[in-house]
Each structure stands twice: as structure tokens, then as C-alpha cells.
Amino acid sequence: MVDPSNSFRAVRVGSETGAGLAGWQAVTGRTVVPVTKVPVTYWCPKGHQTTPVFANLSEADIPTSWDCPHCGQTAAREPGGGGAEARSSDEPYKSHLEYAKERRSPDEAEAVVEQALEKLRRRRREALRRAESGRQRRGD
């Protein structure tokens, strides 16, 4: 049963009440100060746009380049200027699959795939056996 005189009704956690601070704010005497957020837009050479949000940084602290989450290339703060600050010593962007292919020869990769498939087949055979034995016990 709900008590209609409940004083907590429609009061958000951490909000100020008419009598002053509520909860941990009343205990500690501190209030929440929102942080100023600074959205910064970057463009990569392929034209992808990304806008990370930084917390109240000065212009000097905001990075001049950012890695594009779409293609991995270096993005700049001006449209079309993404390649100017590209790190020349770094390798070009590679996907997870490309790195995995570097680590294994085609024969090793084939062996790994075959092991994984055999494990999957074994699990499926065991699941089918359990299902069959369950049906036999129930008399289906």
C-alpha cells in the first residue's frame, strides 16, 4: 500500500529540496558543479567526421589530430587537412583480421579453423545425445 503522505514522492536523487541540500550534499556541504564540455570536430582525409567531447580544456590542451574511428587515418581539425599531420613512422590502419593473418601462415590458420570446427561439432553431437536421452526418458 502506498502512503499518500510520502515526502519522497517525485523527488529526484541528489536534488535540492525546499529546505536546502538533500542526501550526501547535506552531509558533506558540497554541491555538484557541472563540468563545461567542449565538442571538437575532426575530419579525416576520406571525409569522415567525428566529434569527441572534452572536459573544459584550454585550446592548447585539445589535440590537433585524432584517429578516425571509421578508417583509422589521422583526422585534423580542418576539413580536408587530415593528412598533413599523419604520423609517417606509423603503419597504415589495419583491421583485426589483417593482424591475425600476419601472425599465422595459411597452414596454421587452416589448422586453427579445423580445431575450432571439430570442437563445435563435438559440442553439437553431445547436445543432440542429451536431447535424445531426455526424449527417451520421457517416452516421447
Residue pairs with C-beta under 8 A, 6 or more apart in sequence:
11 17
11 22
13 23
14 22
14 23
14 24
14 25
14 32
15 22
16 22
16 25
20 26
21 29
21 31
24 30
25 31
25 32
35 55
35 56
36 55
36 56
37 53
37 54
37 55
37 56
38 53
38 54
38 55
38 56
38 57
38 62
39 51
39 52
39 53
39 54
40 51
40 52
40 53
40 54
40 62
40 66
40 77
41 49
41 50
41 51
41 77
42 49
42 50
42 51
42 52
42 65
42 66
42 68
42 75
42 76
42 77
42 82
43 49
43 75
43 76
43 77
43 78
43 79
43 80
43 81
43 82
44 50
44 68
44 70
44 71
44 73
44 74
44 75
44 76
44 82
45 73
45 80
45 82
45 83
46 68
46 70
46 71
46 73
46 82
47 79
48 68
48 69
48 70
48 71
48 75
50 66
50 68
50 69
50 70
50 75
52 66
54 61
54 62
64 76
64 77
64 85
65 74
65 75
65 76
65 77
65 82
65 85
66 74
66 75
67 73
67 74
67 75
68 74
68 75
68 82
71 93
72 92
72 93
72 94
73 82
73 83
73 86
73 93
74 82
74 83
74 85
74 86
74 87
75 82
76 82
76 84
76 85
100 109
101 109
104 112
